[in-house]
């Protein structure tokens, strides 16, 4: 198995593009990792990497061996994962990534119950609003908002996510309740903004299809990159907001919030929560965890329960 472990380290060095990053994945120091790669080269009798002071490149032999190493290590890991997931008492390790609010609000309670039910299961959860590379970072499953755009992954839809327009009672007392999108667009908004996403446009229409919707630009002096802070700012009366319902984890009435323009249809661009996983990670343990998440969120999803009578709001007109 020493050879397999060394091949796995070799794969990680190449995928991470750095001995430092690969060493961090395995909680090793650089010198120990470098020694393992040199041992691998010695055992195989070929040089795998051309090293310089600051970088490295694959040798022709390294390129061919890397391709086979992926197959060998992937197969053995998959065999072990299958075996672990079929024990009488499930055990094994699940490495998960998700956006912050999904992890905090919807995965944390599932993980607590899952580990109480299966005490031999190990779970590692990494929360990051940036999209990690599921395969190169060795994740078993990723929970993401949006449609699948990688054919090397399997996607399972957990639940649809509808939007809602929210404002505080104090905001409505100050500005009045707008009756049309045009009126609302003139009022100050709290805008979600991070490095890759800017939610500063409302899309409303007669049908769910975005291509027949009308866009309305939102303006405001308050921009935040955290959904909890955004909802608190709305609750404080700083502005209204276009919010994905999956961000709401408490009854909006307790936050002194109410929905706006509820007789209009809000277009959600087919937004949904998905579980994504590589083909080789489709083990019984991963499937059971995904099923536990889906059962917890439910149908309609748990976040819609925080908005009274939401099933009757924002319906398409006949």
C-alpha positions in Angstrom: 0.0 0.0 0.0 3.0 2.3 0.3 3.2 2.6 -3.4 -0.5 3.5 -3.6 -0.1 6.2 -0.9 2.9 7.7 -2.8 0.9 7.7 -6.0 -1.9 9.5 -4.2 0.6 12.1 -3.0 2.0 12.5 -6.5 -1.5 13.1 -7.9 -2.2 15.8 -5.3 1.1 17.6 -5.9 0.2 17.8 -9.6 -3.5 18.8 -9.1 -2.6 21.4 -6.5 0.3 22.7 -8.5 2.3 23.1 -5.3 4.1 20.9 -2.8 2.9 23.3 -0.1 -0.8 23.0 -0.9 -0.5 19.3 -1.4 1.3 18.9 2.0 -1.4 21.0 3.7 -4.1 18.6 2.4 -2.4 15.7 4.2 -1.2 17.7 7.3 2.4 17.1 6.3 5.4 19.4 6.0 7.0 20.1 2.6 10.2 18.1 3.3 8.3 14.9 4.2 6.1 15.2 1.1 9.2 15.8 -1.1 10.9 12.7 0.4 7.8 10.5 -0.5 7.8 11.7 -4.1 11.6 11.0 -4.4 11.0 7.5 -2.9 8.3 7.0 -5.5 10.7 8.0 -8.3 13.4 5.7 -6.9 11.0 2.7 -6.7 9.7 3.3 -10.2 13.2 4.0 -11.5 12.1 7.1 -13.4 12.0 10.9 -12.8 8.4 12.1 -12.6 8.9 15.8 -12.1 11.3 18.4 -13.4 11.9 20.7 -10.4 13.1 24.2 -10.3 13.4 26.6 -7.3 9.8 27.8 -7.6 8.0 25.4 -9.8 7.9 22.0 -11.3 6.7 20.3 -14.5 5.8 16.7 -15.4 8.4 14.6 -17.3 7.0 12.5 -20.2 7.2 9.5 -17.9 5.4 11.5 -15.2 2.5 12.3 -17.6 1.9 8.7 -18.4 2.2 7.5 -14.8 -0.1 10.3 -13.6 -2.8 9.0 -15.9 -2.5 5.5 -14.6 -2.2 6.7 -11.0 -5.6 8.4 -11.2 -7.1 5.1 -12.3 -5.4 3.0 -9.6 -5.9 5.3 -6.7 -9.5 6.1 -7.7 -10.4 2.4 -8.0 -8.9 1.5 -4.6 -10.5 4.4 -2.9 -13.9 3.5 -4.4 -13.5 -0.1 -3.3 -12.8 1.0 0.3 -15.7 3.5 0.2 -18.1 0.8 -0.9 -16.9 -1.6 1.7 -17.2 1.0 4.5 -20.7 2.0 3.5 -22.0 -1.5 3.6 -21.0 -2.4 7.2 -23.8 -3.3 9.5 -23.2 0.0 11.3 -22.3 2.5 8.5 -18.9 4.0 8.9 -16.5 6.0 6.7 -15.6 9.5 6.0 -17.6 12.1 4.1 -15.9 15.4 3.0 -18.5 18.1 2.2 -18.4 21.6 0.9 -21.3 24.1 0.8 -22.0 27.9 0.9 -22.0 29.4 4.3 -25.7 29.9 4.8 -26.5 26.4 3.5 -24.1 24.8 5.9 -25.1 26.8 8.9 -28.9 26.6 8.4 -29.5 23.3 6.6 -26.5 21.0 6.9 -25.5 21.5 10.5 -28.7 20.0 12.0 -28.6 17.1 9.5 -24.9 16.4 10.4 -25.7 16.5 14.2 -28.5 13.9 13.7 -26.6 11.8 11.2 -23.5 11.4 13.5 -25.7 10.6 16.4 -27.3 7.8 14.4 -24.0 6.6 12.9 -21.3 7.4 15.5 -18.5 5.7 13.4 -19.0 8.1 10.5 -16.5 11.0 10.2 -17.7 14.2 8.5 -15.6 17.1 7.4 -17.5 20.2 6.4 -15.9 23.1 4.6 -18.0 26.2 4.2 -17.1 28.6 1.4 -19.1 30.8 -0.9 -16.5 30.2 -3.6 -16.9 27.1 -5.7 -14.3 24.6 -4.9 -13.0 22.0 -7.4 -14.9 19.0 -6.1 -12.5 16.4 -7.6 -9.1 17.9 -7.1 -10.0 19.0 -3.5 -11.3 15.5 -2.7 -14.8 16.3 -1.8 -17.4 13.5 -1.7 -20.3 15.8 -2.1 -20.9 19.5 -2.7 -24.2 21.4 -2.0 -24.6 24.3 -4.5 -27.1 26.8 -5.6 -27.6 26.6 -9.4 -27.7 24.3 -12.3 -25.0 21.7 -13.1 -22.3 22.8 -15.5 -19.8 20.0 -15.2 -20.5 16.8 -17.0 -18.0 14.9 -14.8 -20.4 15.3 -11.9 -23.7 13.8 -10.9 -26.4 16.3 -9.7 -29.4 15.6 -7.5 -31.9 18.3 -7.0 -32.7 18.8 -3.3 -35.3 21.5 -3.6 -36.4 24.5 -5.6 -35.6 28.0 -4.3 -38.1 30.8 -4.9 -37.3 34.5 -4.4 -39.2 36.9 -2.2 -39.2 40.7 -1.9 -39.0 41.8 1.7 -39.2 45.0 3.6 -39.6 45.9 7.3 -42.8 47.4 8.8 -40.8 50.6 9.6 -39.7 50.9 6.0 -43.3 50.6 4.8 -44.4 53.2 7.4 -41.8 55.6 6.1 -42.2 55.1 2.3 -45.7 53.5 2.0 -46.3 50.0 0.5 -45.4 50.1 -3.2 -48.0 48.6 -5.6 -45.9 48.3 -8.7 -42.3 47.3 -9.5 -41.7 50.8 -10.9 -42.7 52.3 -7.5 -40.5 49.8 -5.6 -37.5 50.4 -7.8 -37.4 54.0 -6.8 -37.0 53.1 -3.1 -33.7 52.3 -1.4 -32.6 48.7 -1.5 -30.2 46.5 0.5 -28.1 44.7 -2.1 -26.2 41.4 -1.8 -22.8 41.7 -3.4 -19.7 39.5 -3.2 -16.8 39.0 -5.6 -18.8 36.9 -8.1 -22.5 37.8 -7.5 -24.4 41.0 -7.5 -28.1 40.8 -6.7 -29.2 44.3 -7.8 -31.9 43.4 -10.3 -35.6 42.4 -9.8 -37.1 40.2 -12.6 -40.9 40.1 -12.6 -43.3 38.9 -15.3 -46.5 37.2 -16.3 -44.9 33.7 -16.6 -42.0 31.9 -14.9 -39.7 32.1 -18.0 -37.0 34.7 -17.5 -37.0 35.6 -21.2 -40.5 37.2 -20.9 -39.8 39.0 -17.6 -39.1 42.6 -17.1 -36.0 43.7 -15.3 -35.9 46.5 -12.7 -32.6 47.9 -11.4 -32.4 48.2 -7.6 -30.5 51.1 -6.1 -29.3 51.6 -2.6 -26.3 52.7 -0.4 -26.1 49.5 1.6 -24.3 46.5 0.1 -23.3 43.4 2.0 -21.8 40.0 1.3 -23.5 38.0 4.0 -27.2 37.0 3.9 -27.7 37.2 7.6 -26.4 40.7 7.7 -28.6 41.6 4.7 -31.7 40.4 6.5 -30.8 42.3 9.6 -30.2 45.5 7.6 -33.7 45.0 6.0 -35.2 44.4 9.4 -33.5 47.7 10.6 -35.4 49.5 7.8 -32.3 50.4 5.6 -34.1 49.2 2.5 -36.0 46.4 0.8 -34.3 43.3 -0.6 -34.7 40.6 -3.2 -33.9 37.4 -1.2 -33.6 33.8 -2.0 -36.0 32.0 0.4 -33.3 29.5 1.3 -31.5 32.3 3.2 -34.4 32.7 5.7 -34.2 30.5 8.8 -36.7 32.2 11.1 -40.3 33.4 10.8 -40.2 36.7 9.0 -42.9 38.1 11.3 -40.5 37.8 14.3 -38.1 40.0 12.2 -40.9 42.6 11.6 -40.7 41.8 7.8 -43.3 41.4 5.2 -43.4 40.4 1.5 -43.9 43.0 -1.2 -45.6 42.9 -4.6 -47.2 39.5 -3.7 -49.6 39.6 -6.7 -46.7 39.6 -9.1 -44.6 36.7 -10.3 -40.9 36.7 -9.4 -38.6 34.9 -11.8 -36.0 32.8 -10.1 -33.8 31.7 -13.0 -34.5 28.1 -12.1 -32.6 28.5 -8.9 -32.4 25.3 -6.8 -30.3 23.5 -4.2 -28.3 20.6 -5.7 -26.1 17.9 -4.3 -23.2 17.3 -6.6 -20.7 14.4 -6.5 -18.2 12.7 -8.7 -19.3 9.4 -10.4 -16.7 7.5 -8.3 -18.1 8.9 -5.0 -21.6 7.4 -5.5 -21.4 5.2 -2.4 -24.2 4.1 -0.1 -22.9 6.4 2.7 -23.0 9.5 0.5 -26.4 8.6 -0.9 -27.7 8.1 2.6 -26.4 11.5 3.7 -27.9 13.2 0.7 -31.2 11.5 1.5 -31.0 12.8 5.1 -30.5 16.3 3.8 -33.5 16.0 1.4 -35.7 14.6 4.2 -34.8 17.5 6.5 -35.5 20.2 3.9 -38.7 18.5 2.8 -41.4 19.4 0.2 -42.2 22.2 0.2 -38.8 23.2 1.5 -38.4 24.1 5.1 -37.4 27.7 4.3 -40.8 28.4 2.8 -42.4 27.6 6.2 -40.8 30.8 7.5 -43.0 33.0 5.3 -46.7 32.7 6.3 -49.0 31.6 3.4 -46.1 31.6 1.0 -47.7 28.9 -1.1 -50.4 31.5 -2.1 -47.9 34.3 -2.9 -46.3 35.2 -6.2 -48.5 32.9 -8.3 -48.6 33.0 -12.1 -51.6 34.9 -13.4 -54.3 32.9 -15.3 
